[in-house]
């Protein structure tokens, strides 16, 4: 089942925007990490793997453990709903869930403290550390191979939530290793420390999977070319707009990335923009889709463009990051930016990785790169 759901559906939303729609994106991360740890002998069958999660990594890790004969313990965010929890428990995972909270920092810090207590009580557990262990990059090499086959020989801009850093970073690092022209555009909420917006608060939202209240070692800031910061209402506009325009029911981080990609793609028409759609919209039904009449019109929205973090302004800001390093723990950029890359001068349709792509200018052939390694 993990193999059946890990690969995304690729949908062309417009001439230069393609959505990678996942049921649960982090199956790549969990499977790649668990396989690598088993191969290294770091973990052994029958051992218990533990981690903190806001939802989709929890399900992916539970499925990987189910597949490889491992036990799974999840310290779950307050955002994990009854449907997700039931799936985890039926798959054999044990679940500790944080109490209700509207504060992302309290939720995340509480989860980490709970994991540390568990490790002290049960030293035989292995902490997966999805936020910090680079082993979570390994699974995305397979995703990069799929993207390389499906969208060959075009300049790419990958648009996705930053979150733990593994999905966007792992994909882009692997694609650049294949000598692809790839820009990386990261999406952040206000209130996240990852790219310096911790001085703001967005009381409507804990946007799971986009931002963080604590430093994540798996975020490599120098991989990112551009950053966009959005509030909850803008992410909601993107999610509702994606369903309304393309019949795609996806989560809030996907909605935020969709809104950003549409704005960027209209201004950089020669690049193909690949939107990372991390999960479905089911856990956002009440908070987002049931309120669809309140959603802003995406066509009327645009970011405030800035050149310095001191100018960051809600509800939507955009900044050329230019692959700078950034020390979250010290709260500042620690290196000069790399030279900026110069731009290369209706209903969603499926993009099949092994078939020619349908494009306004005619079919594009997809070479057989099945045997190439990332």
Helices and strands as residue ranges (DSSP letters): H 2-6, E 9-14, E 17-21, H 27-40, E 48-53, H 56-68, E 71-76, H 82-90, E 94-97, H 104-121, E 126-127, G 134-137, H 140-150, E 156-161, H 166-177, E 182-189, G 221-223, E 226-230, H 232-246, H 252-267, E 272-277, G 282-284, G 289-294, G 298-300, E 304-306, G 309-311, E 316-320, E 326-327, E 332-333, E 349-351
